[in-house]
């Protein structure tokens, strides 16, 4: 699928993020990211697609940083979703 792949890491990350995010479907793929943060996020009101660059997953510390950044992205999404309700 356009150079994107699914593997055990992306499935586990997708499951983890899906458990946290409000009002959104999450999909996670491995592929070339354009952003320097190590992943790209494409979203609309109902879905978000993360593409994680495998170059940023070469060592465990960097992998941990990517997971923290993804978690932070979802946290900010949730803040916006909560603000929409009020």
PDB file of N, CA, C and O in Angstrom, chain B, residues numbered from 101:
ATOM      1  N   UNK B 101       0.848  -1.189   0.000  1.00  0.00           N
ATOM      2  CA  UNK B 101       0.000   0.000   0.000  1.00  0.00           C
ATOM      3  C   UNK B 101       0.884   1.239   0.000  1.00  0.00           C
ATOM      4  O   UNK B 101       1.239   1.748   1.063  1.00  0.00           O
ATOM      5  N   UNK B 102       1.238   1.722  -1.171  1.00  0.00           N
ATOM      6  CA  UNK B 102       2.023   2.949  -1.331  1.00  0.00           C
ATOM      7  C   UNK B 102       3.276   2.990  -0.469  1.00  0.00           C
ATOM      8  O   UNK B 102       3.596   4.040   0.089  1.00  0.00           O
ATOM      9  N   UNK B 103       3.981   1.900  -0.348  1.00  0.00           N
ATOM     10  CA  UNK B 103       5.201   1.880   0.453  1.00  0.00           C
ATOM     11  C   UNK B 103       4.962   1.810   1.943  1.00  0.00           C
ATOM     12  O   UNK B 103       5.911   1.909   2.721  1.00  0.00           O
ATOM     13  N   UNK B 104       3.722   1.642   2.363  1.00  0.00           N
ATOM     14  CA  UNK B 104       3.400   1.544   3.782  1.00  0.00           C
ATOM     15  C   UNK B 104       3.233   0.080   4.157  1.00  0.00           C
ATOM     16  O   UNK B 104       2.722  -0.717   3.370  1.00  0.00           O
ATOM     17  N   UNK B 105       3.662  -0.264   5.352  1.00  0.00           N
ATOM     18  CA  UNK B 105       3.512  -1.648   5.787  1.00  0.00           C
ATOM     19  C   UNK B 105       2.984  -1.722   7.213  1.00  0.00           C
ATOM     20  O   UNK B 105       3.098  -0.784   8.002  1.00  0.00           O
ATOM     21  N   UNK B 106       2.412  -2.859   7.501  1.00  0.00           N
ATOM     22  CA  UNK B 106       1.895  -3.164   8.831  1.00  0.00           C
ATOM     23  C   UNK B 106       2.759  -4.279   9.403  1.00  0.00           C
ATOM     24  O   UNK B 106       3.061  -5.252   8.713  1.00  0.00           O
ATOM     25  N   UNK B 107       3.154  -4.138  10.651  1.00  0.00           N
ATOM     26  CA  UNK B 107       3.927  -5.186  11.328  1.00  0.00           C
ATOM     27  C   UNK B 107       3.489  -5.237  12.788  1.00  0.00           C
ATOM     28  O   UNK B 107       2.569  -4.520  13.184  1.00  0.00           O
ATOM     29  N   UNK B 108       4.126  -6.062  13.576  1.00  0.00           N
ATOM     30  CA  UNK B 108       3.726  -6.228  14.981  1.00  0.00           C
ATOM     31  C   UNK B 108       3.825  -4.910  15.745  1.00  0.00           C
ATOM     32  O   UNK B 108       2.973  -4.618  16.584  1.00  0.00           O
ATOM     33  N   UNK B 109       4.847  -4.118  15.467  1.00  0.00           N
ATOM     34  CA  UNK B 109       5.008  -2.837  16.150  1.00  0.00           C
ATOM     35  C   UNK B 109       3.858  -1.890  15.830  1.00  0.00           C
ATOM     36  O   UNK B 109       3.313  -1.246  16.726  1.00  0.00           O
ATOM     37  N   UNK B 110       3.486  -1.804  14.545  1.00  0.00           N
ATOM     38  CA  UNK B 110       2.410  -0.882  14.178  1.00  0.00           C
ATOM     39  C   UNK B 110       1.066  -1.337  14.734  1.00  0.00           C
ATOM     40  O   UNK B 110       0.250  -0.512  15.146  1.00  0.00           O
ATOM     41  N   UNK B 111       0.837  -2.642  14.746  1.00  0.00           N
ATOM     42  CA  UNK B 111      -0.423  -3.160  15.302  1.00  0.00           C
ATOM     43  C   UNK B 111      -0.508  -2.858  16.794  1.00  0.00           C
ATOM     44  O   UNK B 111      -1.547  -2.409  17.278  1.00  0.00           O
ATOM     45  N   UNK B 112       0.575  -3.102  17.524  1.00  0.00           N
ATOM     46  CA  UNK B 112       0.582  -2.838  18.965  1.00  0.00           C
ATOM     47  C   UNK B 112       0.432  -1.346  19.249  1.00  0.00           C
ATOM     48  O   UNK B 112      -0.296  -0.956  20.162  1.00  0.00           O
ATOM     49  N   UNK B 113       1.118  -0.512  18.470  1.00  0.00           N
ATOM     50  CA  UNK B 113       1.024   0.934  18.655  1.00  0.00           C
ATOM     51  C   UNK B 113      -0.374   1.425  18.345  1.00  0.00           C
ATOM     52  O   UNK B 113      -0.914   2.268  19.061  1.00  0.00           O
ATOM     53  N   UNK B 114      -0.963   0.901  17.282  1.00  0.00           N
ATOM     54  CA  UNK B 114      -2.337   1.272  16.933  1.00  0.00           C
ATOM     55  C   UNK B 114      -3.294   0.916  18.062  1.00  0.00           C
ATOM     56  O   UNK B 114      -4.131   1.734  18.444  1.00  0.00           O
ATOM     57  N   UNK B 115      -3.181  -0.282  18.594  1.00  0.00           N
ATOM     58  CA  UNK B 115      -4.051  -0.706  19.680  1.00  0.00           C
ATOM     59  C   UNK B 115      -3.883   0.220  20.889  1.00  0.00           C
ATOM     60  O   UNK B 115      -4.870   0.657  21.482  1.00  0.00           O
ATOM     61  N   UNK B 116      -2.634   0.517  21.251  1.00  0.00           N
ATOM     62  CA  UNK B 116      -2.337   1.380  22.394  1.00  0.00           C
ATOM     63  C   UNK B 116      -2.960   2.765  22.210  1.00  0.00           C
ATOM     64  O   UNK B 116      -3.596   3.283  23.127  1.00  0.00           O
ATOM     65  N   UNK B 117      -2.783   3.356  21.049  1.00  0.00           N
ATOM     66  CA  UNK B 117      -3.308   4.699  20.807  1.00  0.00           C
ATOM     67  C   UNK B 117      -4.831   4.701  20.705  1.00  0.00           C
ATOM     68  O   UNK B 117      -5.487   5.640  21.155  1.00  0.00           O
ATOM     69  N   UNK B 118      -5.392   3.645  20.110  1.00  0.00           N
ATOM     70  CA  UNK B 118      -6.846   3.568  19.973  1.00  0.00           C
ATOM     71  C   UNK B 118      -7.523   3.525  21.343  1.00  0.00           C
ATOM     72  O   UNK B 118      -8.634   4.033  21.499  1.00  0.00           O
ATOM     73  N   UNK B 119      -6.870   2.929  22.325  1.00  0.00           N
ATOM     74  CA  UNK B 119      -7.428   2.855  23.673  1.00  0.00           C
ATOM     75  C   UNK B 119      -7.475   4.220  24.344  1.00  0.00           C
ATOM     76  O   UNK B 119      -8.250   4.421  25.279  1.00  0.00           O
ATOM     77  N   UNK B 120      -6.657   5.160  23.880  1.00  0.00           N
ATOM     78  CA  UNK B 120      -6.537   6.468  24.524  1.00  0.00           C
ATOM     79  C   UNK B 120      -7.312   7.582  23.837  1.00  0.00           C
ATOM     80  O   UNK B 120      -7.763   8.516  24.499  1.00  0.00           O
ATOM     81  N   UNK B 121      -7.474   7.501  22.526  1.00  0.00           N
ATOM     82  CA  UNK B 121      -8.003   8.633  21.768  1.00  0.00           C
ATOM     83  C   UNK B 121      -9.529   8.709  21.878  1.00  0.00           C
ATOM     84  O   UNK B 121     -10.208   7.686  21.965  1.00  0.00           O
ATOM     85  N   UNK B 122     -10.048   9.920  21.872  1.00  0.00           N
ATOM     86  CA  UNK B 122     -11.483  10.161  21.936  1.00  0.00           C
ATOM     87  C   UNK B 122     -12.038  10.412  20.531  1.00  0.00           C
ATOM     88  O   UNK B 122     -11.445  11.158  19.752  1.00  0.00           O
ATOM     89  N   UNK B 123     -13.165   9.795  20.213  1.00  0.00           N
ATOM     90  CA  UNK B 123     -13.932  10.086  18.999  1.00  0.00           C
ATOM     91  C   UNK B 123     -13.119  10.002  17.710  1.00  0.00           C
ATOM     92  O   UNK B 123     -13.240  10.865  16.841  1.00  0.00           O
ATOM     93  N   UNK B 124     -12.304   8.980  17.587  1.00  0.00           N
ATOM     94  CA  UNK B 124     -11.456   8.882  16.406  1.00  0.00           C
ATOM     95  C   UNK B 124     -11.007   7.445  16.192  1.00  0.00           C
ATOM     96  O   UNK B 124     -10.813   6.694  17.147  1.00  0.00           O
ATOM     97  N   UNK B 125     -10.845   7.073  14.929  1.00  0.00           N
ATOM     98  CA  UNK B 125     -10.273   5.779  14.574  1.00  0.00           C
ATOM     99  C   UNK B 125      -8.801   5.991  14.235  1.00  0.00           C
ATOM    100  O   UNK B 125      -8.460   6.918  13.501  1.00  0.00           O
ATOM    101  N   UNK B 126      -7.941   5.148  14.758  1.00  0.00           N
ATOM    102  CA  UNK B 126      -6.500   5.268  14.565  1.00  0.00           C
ATOM    103  C   UNK B 126      -6.010   4.146  13.655  1.00  0.00           C
ATOM    104  O   UNK B 126      -6.436   2.999  13.783  1.00  0.00           O
ATOM    105  N   UNK B 127      -5.113   4.488  12.737  1.00  0.00           N
ATOM    106  CA  UNK B 127      -4.378   3.476  11.984  1.00  0.00           C
ATOM    107  C   UNK B 127      -2.905   3.868  12.000  1.00  0.00           C
ATOM    108  O   UNK B 127      -2.562   5.049  11.939  1.00  0.00           O
ATOM    109  N   UNK B 128      -2.044   2.865  12.083  1.00  0.00           N
ATOM    110  CA  UNK B 128      -0.604   3.098  12.183  1.00  0.00           C
ATOM    111  C   UNK B 128       0.097   2.235  11.141  1.00  0.00           C
ATOM    112  O   UNK B 128      -0.174   1.041  11.016  1.00  0.00           O
ATOM    113  N   UNK B 129       0.994   2.859  10.404  1.00  0.00           N
ATOM    114  CA  UNK B 129       1.760   2.177   9.364  1.00  0.00           C
ATOM    115  C   UNK B 129       3.236   2.500   9.525  1.00  0.00           C
ATOM    116  O   UNK B 129       3.601   3.481  10.171  1.00  0.00           O
ATOM    117  N   UNK B 130       4.074   1.672   8.936  1.00  0.00           N
ATOM    118  CA  UNK B 130       5.496   1.926   8.857  1.00  0.00           C
ATOM    119  C   UNK B 130       5.780   2.394   7.439  1.00  0.00           C
ATOM    120  O   UNK B 130       5.316   1.792   6.471  1.00  0.00           O
ATOM    121  N   UNK B 131       6.547   3.474   7.323  1.00  0.00           N
ATOM    122  CA  UNK B 131       6.884   4.004   6.007  1.00  0.00           C
ATOM    123  C   UNK B 131       7.721   5.252   6.143  1.00  0.00           C
ATOM    124  O   UNK B 131       8.065   5.652   7.255  1.00  0.00           O
ATOM    125  N   UNK B 132       8.049   5.864   5.045  1.00  0.00           N
ATOM    126  CA  UNK B 132       8.877   7.068   5.037  1.00  0.00           C
ATOM    127  C   UNK B 132       8.065   8.250   5.543  1.00  0.00           C
ATOM    128  O   UNK B 132       7.043   8.610   4.960  1.00  0.00           O
ATOM    129  N   UNK B 133       8.533   8.851   6.639  1.00  0.00           N
ATOM    130  CA  UNK B 133       7.870  10.034   7.190  1.00  0.00           C
ATOM    131  C   UNK B 133       8.551  11.291   6.656  1.00  0.00           C
ATOM    132  O   UNK B 133       9.770  11.323   6.488  1.00  0.00           O
ATOM    133  N   UNK B 134       7.764  12.310   6.396  1.00  0.00           N
ATOM    134  CA  UNK B 134       8.308  13.567   5.890  1.00  0.00           C
ATOM    135  C   UNK B 134       8.714  14.506   7.009  1.00  0.00           C
ATOM    136  O   UNK B 134       9.545  15.391   6.804  1.00  0.00           O
ATOM    137  N   UNK B 135       8.147  14.328   8.177  1.00  0.00           N
ATOM    138  CA  UNK B 135       8.429  15.211   9.313  1.00  0.00           C
ATOM    139  C   UNK B 135       9.679  14.751  10.057  1.00  0.00           C
ATOM    140  O   UNK B 135       9.956  13.555  10.141  1.00  0.00           O
ATOM    141  N   UNK B 136      10.421  15.696  10.587  1.00  0.00           N
ATOM    142  CA  UNK B 136      11.647  15.382  11.328  1.00  0.00           C
ATOM    143  C   UNK B 136      11.369  14.730  12.673  1.00  0.00           C
ATOM    144  O   UNK B 136      12.283  14.185  13.291  1.00  0.00           O
ATOM    145  N   UNK B 137      10.125  14.774  13.139  1.00  0.00           N
ATOM    146  CA  UNK B 137       9.815  14.178  14.436  1.00  0.00           C
ATOM    147  C   UNK B 137       9.762  12.654  14.383  1.00  0.00           C
ATOM    148  O   UNK B 137       9.644  12.005  15.422  1.00  0.00           O
ATOM    149  N   UNK B 138       9.846  12.078  13.191  1.00  0.00           N
ATOM    150  CA  UNK B 138       9.877  10.628  13.051  1.00  0.00           C
ATOM    151  C   UNK B 138       8.566  10.002  12.642  1.00  0.00           C
ATOM    152  O   UNK B 138       8.512   8.798  12.393  1.00  0.00           O
ATOM    153  N   UNK B 139       7.505  10.788  12.565  1.00  0.00           N
ATOM    154  CA  UNK B 139       6.222  10.258  12.099  1.00  0.00           C
ATOM    155  C   UNK B 139       5.410  11.378  11.465  1.00  0.00           C
ATOM    156  O   UNK B 139       5.607  12.558  11.753  1.00  0.00           O
ATOM    157  N   UNK B 140       4.508  10.981  10.610  1.00  0.00           N
ATOM    158  CA  UNK B 140       3.540  11.911  10.026  1.00  0.00           C
ATOM    159  C   UNK B 140       2.161  11.556  10.555  1.00  0.00           C
ATOM    160  O   UNK B 140       1.875  10.391  10.830  1.00  0.00           O
ATOM    161  N   UNK B 141       1.324  12.547  10.693  1.00  0.00           N
ATOM    162  CA  UNK B 141      -0.062  12.344  11.112  1.00  0.00           C
ATOM    163  C   UNK B 141      -0.968  13.019  10.091  1.00  0.00           C
ATOM    164  O   UNK B 141      -0.846  14.215   9.829  1.00  0.00           O
ATOM    165  N   UNK B 142      -1.870  12.244   9.525  1.00  0.00           N
ATOM    166  CA  UNK B 142      -2.875  12.752   8.603  1.00  0.00           C
ATOM    167  C   UNK B 142      -4.223  12.487   9.256  1.00  0.00           C
ATOM    168  O   UNK B 142      -4.514  11.358   9.651  1.00  0.00           O
ATOM    169  N   UNK B 143      -5.051  13.534   9.370  1.00  0.00           N
ATOM    170  CA  UNK B 143      -6.308  13.336  10.092  1.00  0.00           C
ATOM    171  C   UNK B 143      -7.432  14.183   9.532  1.00  0.00           C
ATOM    172  O   UNK B 143      -7.220  15.186   8.850  1.00  0.00           O
ATOM    173  N   UNK B 144      -8.633  13.736   9.848  1.00  0.00           N
ATOM    174  CA  UNK B 144      -9.835  14.522   9.636  1.00  0.00           C
ATOM    175  C   UNK B 144     -10.635  14.421  10.933  1.00  0.00           C
ATOM    176  O   UNK B 144     -10.067  14.083  11.972  1.00  0.00           O
ATOM    177  N   UNK B 145     -11.890  14.696  10.902  1.00  0.00           N
ATOM    178  CA  UNK B 145     -12.672  14.700  12.144  1.00  0.00           C
ATOM    179  C   UNK B 145     -12.911  13.320  12.742  1.00  0.00           C
ATOM    180  O   UNK B 145     -13.275  13.215  13.913  1.00  0.00           O
ATOM    181  N   UNK B 146     -12.714  12.262  11.966  1.00  0.00           N
ATOM    182  CA  UNK B 146     -13.065  10.930  12.457  1.00  0.00           C
ATOM    183  C   UNK B 146     -11.924   9.917  12.413  1.00  0.00           C
ATOM    184  O   UNK B 146     -12.032   8.846  13.011  1.00  0.00           O
ATOM    185  N   UNK B 147     -10.842  10.233  11.721  1.00  0.00           N
ATOM    186  CA  UNK B 147      -9.751   9.274  11.566  1.00  0.00           C
ATOM    187  C   UNK B 147      -8.402   9.975  11.635  1.00  0.00           C
ATOM    188  O   UNK B 147      -8.259  11.131  11.237  1.00  0.00           O
ATOM    189  N   UNK B 148      -7.425   9.254  12.145  1.00  0.00           N
ATOM    190  CA  UNK B 148      -6.040   9.717  12.093  1.00  0.00           C
ATOM    191  C   UNK B 148      -5.180   8.552  11.613  1.00  0.00           C
ATOM    192  O   UNK B 148      -5.355   7.409  12.035  1.00  0.00           O
ATOM    193  N   UNK B 149      -4.253   8.872  10.726  1.00  0.00           N
ATOM    194  CA  UNK B 149      -3.324   7.862  10.223  1.00  0.00           C
ATOM    195  C   UNK B 149      -1.910   8.321  10.554  1.00  0.00           C
ATOM    196  O   UNK B 149      -1.475   9.395  10.136  1.00  0.00           O
ATOM    197  N   UNK B 150      -1.210   7.498  11.303  1.00  0.00           N
ATOM    198  CA  UNK B 150       0.185   7.770  11.629  1.00  0.00           C
ATOM    199  C   UNK B 150       1.072   6.919  10.733  1.00  0.00           C
ATOM    200  O   UNK B 150       0.819   5.728  10.552  1.00  0.00           O
ATOM    201  N   UNK B 151       2.100   7.523  10.179  1.00  0.00           N
ATOM    202  CA  UNK B 151       3.128   6.803   9.428  1.00  0.00           C
ATOM    203  C   UNK B 151       4.430   7.018  10.179  1.00  0.00           C
ATOM    204  O   UNK B 151       4.927   8.140  10.275  1.00  0.00           O
ATOM    205  N   UNK B 152       4.977   5.933  10.709  1.00  0.00           N
ATOM    206  CA  UNK B 152       6.204   5.983  11.501  1.00  0.00           C
ATOM    207  C   UNK B 152       7.375   5.577  10.618  1.00  0.00           C
ATOM    208  O   UNK B 152       7.336   4.546   9.947  1.00  0.00           O
ATOM    209  N   UNK B 153       8.404   6.392  10.628  1.00  0.00           N
ATOM    210  CA  UNK B 153       9.585   6.119   9.818  1.00  0.00           C
ATOM    211  C   UNK B 153      10.476   5.098  10.536  1.00  0.00           C
ATOM    212  O   UNK B 153      10.903   5.349  11.663  1.00  0.00           O
ATOM    213  N   UNK B 154      10.763   3.965   9.912  1.00  0.00           N
ATOM    214  CA  UNK B 154      11.580   2.934  10.568  1.00  0.00           C
ATOM    215  C   UNK B 154      12.998   3.398  10.893  1.00  0.00           C
ATOM    216  O   UNK B 154      13.653   2.804  11.750  1.00  0.00           O
ATOM    217  N   UNK B 155      13.485   4.448  10.228  1.00  0.00           N
ATOM    218  CA  UNK B 155      14.813   4.968  10.551  1.00  0.00           C
ATOM    219  C   UNK B 155      14.886   5.493  11.982  1.00  0.00           C
ATOM    220  O   UNK B 155      15.959   5.515  12.586  1.00  0.00           O
ATOM    221  N   UNK B 156      13.751   5.913  12.521  1.00  0.00           N
ATOM    222  CA  UNK B 156      13.715   6.449  13.875  1.00  0.00           C
ATOM    223  C   UNK B 156      13.520   5.364  14.930  1.00  0.00           C
ATOM    224  O   UNK B 156      13.417   5.660  16.120  1.00  0.00           O
ATOM    225  N   UNK B 157      13.470   4.128  14.495  1.00  0.00           N
ATOM    226  CA  UNK B 157      13.248   3.019  15.425  1.00  0.00           C
ATOM    227  C   UNK B 157      14.471   2.110  15.503  1.00  0.00           C
ATOM    228  O   UNK B 157      14.347   0.922  15.800  1.00  0.00           O
ATOM    229  N   UNK B 158      15.636   2.662  15.240  1.00  0.00           N
ATOM    230  CA  UNK B 158      16.847   1.856  15.212  1.00  0.00           C
ATOM    231  C   UNK B 158      17.366   1.504  16.595  1.00  0.00           C
ATOM    232  O   UNK B 158      18.043   0.489  16.760  1.00  0.00           O
ATOM    233  N   UNK B 159      17.058   2.332  17.597  1.00  0.00           N
ATOM    234  CA  UNK B 159      17.482   1.983  18.951  1.00  0.00           C
ATOM    235  C   UNK B 159      16.305   2.162  19.913  1.00  0.00           C
ATOM    236  O   UNK B 159      15.397   2.952  19.651  1.00  0.00           O
ATOM    237  N   UNK B 160      16.327   1.432  21.013  1.00  0.00           N
ATOM    238  CA  UNK B 160      15.186   1.449  21.942  1.00  0.00           C
ATOM    239  C   UNK B 160      14.865   2.832  22.511  1.00  0.00           C
ATOM    240  O   UNK B 160      13.694   3.144  22.725  1.00  0.00           O
ATOM    241  N   UNK B 161      15.867   3.656  22.757  1.00  0.00           N
ATOM    242  CA  UNK B 161      15.597   4.987  23.308  1.00  0.00           C
ATOM    243  C   UNK B 161      14.838   5.859  22.306  1.00  0.00           C
ATOM    244  O   UNK B 161      13.917   6.585  22.679  1.00  0.00           O
ATOM    245  N   UNK B 162      15.227   5.784  21.049  1.00  0.00           N
ATOM    246  CA  UNK B 162      14.528   6.562  20.034  1.00  0.00           C
ATOM    247  C   UNK B 162      13.109   6.033  19.835  1.00  0.00           C
ATOM    248  O   UNK B 162      12.177   6.813  19.638  1.00  0.00           O
ATOM    249  N   UNK B 163      12.947   4.732  19.884  1.00  0.00           N
ATOM    250  CA  UNK B 163      11.608   4.141  19.791  1.00  0.00           C
ATOM    251  C   UNK B 163      10.729   4.648  20.924  1.00  0.00           C
ATOM    252  O   UNK B 163       9.562   4.975  20.710  1.00  0.00           O
ATOM    253  N   UNK B 164      11.277   4.715  22.107  1.00  0.00           N
ATOM    254  CA  UNK B 164      10.538   5.228  23.263  1.00  0.00           C
ATOM    255  C   UNK B 164      10.137   6.689  23.038  1.00  0.00           C
ATOM    256  O   UNK B 164       9.020   7.081  23.376  1.00  0.00           O
ATOM    257  N   UNK B 165      11.037   7.492  22.473  1.00  0.00           N
ATOM    258  CA  UNK B 165      10.717   8.899  22.198  1.00  0.00           C
ATOM    259  C   UNK B 165       9.583   9.024  21.174  1.00  0.00           C
ATOM    260  O   UNK B 165       8.709   9.880  21.308  1.00  0.00           O
ATOM    261  N   UNK B 166       9.607   8.166  20.157  1.00  0.00           N
ATOM    262  CA  UNK B 166       8.523   8.189  19.165  1.00  0.00           C
ATOM    263  C   UNK B 166       7.191   7.872  19.833  1.00  0.00           C
ATOM    264  O   UNK B 166       6.191   8.548  19.588  1.00  0.00           O
ATOM    265  N   UNK B 167       7.180   6.848  20.674  1.00  0.00           N
ATOM    266  CA  UNK B 167       5.942   6.484  21.380  1.00  0.00           C
ATOM    267  C   UNK B 167       5.465   7.616  22.271  1.00  0.00           C
ATOM    268  O   UNK B 167       4.263   7.872  22.354  1.00  0.00           O
ATOM    269  N   UNK B 168       6.385   8.298  22.939  1.00  0.00           N
ATOM    270  CA  UNK B 168       6.002   9.455  23.762  1.00  0.00           C
ATOM    271  C   UNK B 168       5.408  10.563  22.904  1.00  0.00           C
ATOM    272  O   UNK B 168       4.417  11.180  23.294  1.00  0.00           O
ATOM    273  N   UNK B 169       6.002  10.825  21.733  1.00  0.00           N
ATOM    274  CA  UNK B 169       5.478  11.864  20.834  1.00  0.00           C
ATOM    275  C   UNK B 169       4.091  11.511  20.322  1.00  0.00           C
ATOM    276  O   UNK B 169       3.217  12.373  20.229  1.00  0.00           O
ATOM    277  N   UNK B 170       3.892  10.247  19.992  1.00  0.00           N
ATOM    278  CA  UNK B 170       2.563   9.811  19.552  1.00  0.00           C
ATOM    279  C   UNK B 170       1.539   9.975  20.677  1.00  0.00           C
ATOM    280  O   UNK B 170       0.424  10.444  20.450  1.00  0.00           O
ATOM    281  N   UNK B 171       1.926   9.589  21.873  1.00  0.00           N
ATOM    282  CA  UNK B 171       1.039   9.738  23.026  1.00  0.00           C
ATOM    283  C   UNK B 171       0.707  11.215  23.243  1.00  0.00           C
ATOM    284  O   UNK B 171      -0.441  11.551  23.534  1.00  0.00           O
ATOM    285  N   UNK B 172       1.687  12.089  23.106  1.00  0.00           N
ATOM    286  CA  UNK B 172       1.458  13.529  23.263  1.00  0.00           C
ATOM    287  C   UNK B 172       0.513  14.048  22.179  1.00  0.00           C
ATOM    288  O   UNK B 172      -0.345  14.885  22.460  1.00  0.00           O
ATOM    289  N   UNK B 173       0.659  13.569  20.964  1.00  0.00           N
ATOM    290  CA  UNK B 173      -0.228  13.970  19.872  1.00  0.00           C
ATOM    291  C   UNK B 173      -1.666  13.602  20.225  1.00  0.00           C
ATOM    292  O   UNK B 173      -2.577  14.415  20.068  1.00  0.00           O
ATOM    293  N   UNK B 174      -1.864  12.386  20.698  1.00  0.00           N
ATOM    294  CA  UNK B 174      -3.202  11.919  21.069  1.00  0.00           C
ATOM    295  C   UNK B 174      -3.742  12.729  22.255  1.00  0.00           C
ATOM    296  O   UNK B 174      -4.929  13.055  22.291  1.00  0.00           O
ATOM    297  N   UNK B 175      -2.891  13.047  23.208  1.00  0.00           N
ATOM    298  CA  UNK B 175      -3.321  13.854  24.360  1.00  0.00           C
ATOM    299  C   UNK B 175      -3.847  15.215  23.886  1.00  0.00           C
ATOM    300  O   UNK B 175      -4.889  15.680  24.348  1.00  0.00           O
ATOM    301  N   UNK B 176      -3.121  15.839  22.970  1.00  0.00           N
ATOM    302  CA  UNK B 176      -3.569  17.139  22.443  1.00  0.00           C
ATOM    303  C   UNK B 176      -4.866  17.000  21.653  1.00  0.00           C
ATOM    304  O   UNK B 176      -5.746  17.857  21.738  1.00  0.00           O
ATOM    305  N   UNK B 177      -4.983  15.916  20.883  1.00  0.00           N
ATOM    306  CA  UNK B 177      -6.238  15.657  20.159  1.00  0.00           C
ATOM    307  C   UNK B 177      -7.391  15.589  21.158  1.00  0.00           C
ATOM    308  O   UNK B 177      -8.440  16.197  20.945  1.00  0.00           O
ATOM    309  N   UNK B 178      -7.193  14.851  22.241  1.00  0.00           N
ATOM    310  CA  UNK B 178      -8.241  14.697  23.242  1.00  0.00           C
ATOM    311  C   UNK B 178      -8.613  16.021  23.879  1.00  0.00           C
ATOM    312  O   UNK B 178      -9.785  16.255  24.174  1.00  0.00           O
ATOM    313  N   UNK B 179      -7.635  16.895  24.097  1.00  0.00           N
ATOM    314  CA  UNK B 179      -7.937  18.222  24.651  1.00  0.00           C
ATOM    315  C   UNK B 179      -8.863  18.990  23.718  1.00  0.00           C
ATOM    316  O   UNK B 179      -9.801  19.642  24.176  1.00  0.00           O
ATOM    317  N   UNK B 180      -8.612  18.922  22.428  1.00  0.00           N
ATOM    318  CA  UNK B 180      -9.461  19.602  21.451  1.00  0.00           C
ATOM    319  C   UNK B 180     -10.856  18.985  21.454  1.00  0.00           C
ATOM    320  O   UNK B 180     -11.853  19.706  21.413  1.00  0.00           O
ATOM    321  N   UNK B 181     -10.932  17.657  21.503  1.00  0.00           N
ATOM    322  CA  UNK B 181     -12.228  16.983  21.512  1.00  0.00           C
ATOM    323  C   UNK B 181     -13.051  17.370  22.742  1.00  0.00           C
ATOM    324  O   UNK B 181     -14.259  17.587  22.640  1.00  0.00           O
ATOM    325  N   UNK B 182     -12.410  17.453  23.880  1.00  0.00           N
ATOM    326  CA  UNK B 182     -13.118  17.855  25.102  1.00  0.00           C
ATOM    327  C   UNK B 182     -13.578  19.306  24.978  1.00  0.00           C
ATOM    328  O   UNK B 182     -14.695  19.633  25.377  1.00  0.00           O
ATOM    329  N   UNK B 183     -12.738  20.173  24.434  1.00  0.00           N
ATOM    330  CA  UNK B 183     -13.111  21.573  24.267  1.00  0.00           C
ATOM    331  C   UNK B 183     -14.281  21.741  23.314  1.00  0.00           C
ATOM    332  O   UNK B 183     -15.071  22.669  23.485  1.00  0.00           O
ATOM    333  N   UNK B 184     -14.420  20.876  22.315  1.00  0.00           N
ATOM    334  CA  UNK B 184     -15.542  20.942  21.366  1.00  0.00           C
ATOM    335  C   UNK B 184     -16.874  20.694  22.061  1.00  0.00           C
ATOM    336  O   UNK B 184     -17.910  21.198  21.627  1.00  0.00           O
ATOM    337  N   UNK B 185     -16.845  19.937  23.112  1.00  0.00           N
ATOM    338  CA  UNK B 185     -18.083  19.585  23.820  1.00  0.00           C
ATOM    339  C   UNK B 185     -18.651  20.740  24.618  1.00  0.00           C
ATOM    340  O   UNK B 185     -19.831  20.729  24.967  1.00  0.00           O
ATOM    341  N   UNK B 186     -17.831  21.736  24.912  1.00  0.00           N
ATOM    342  CA  UNK B 186     -18.277  22.862  25.752  1.00  0.00           C
ATOM    343  C   UNK B 186     -18.317  24.147  25.013  1.00  0.00           C
ATOM    344  O   UNK B 186     -18.672  25.178  25.586  1.00  0.00           O
TER     345      UNK B 186
END
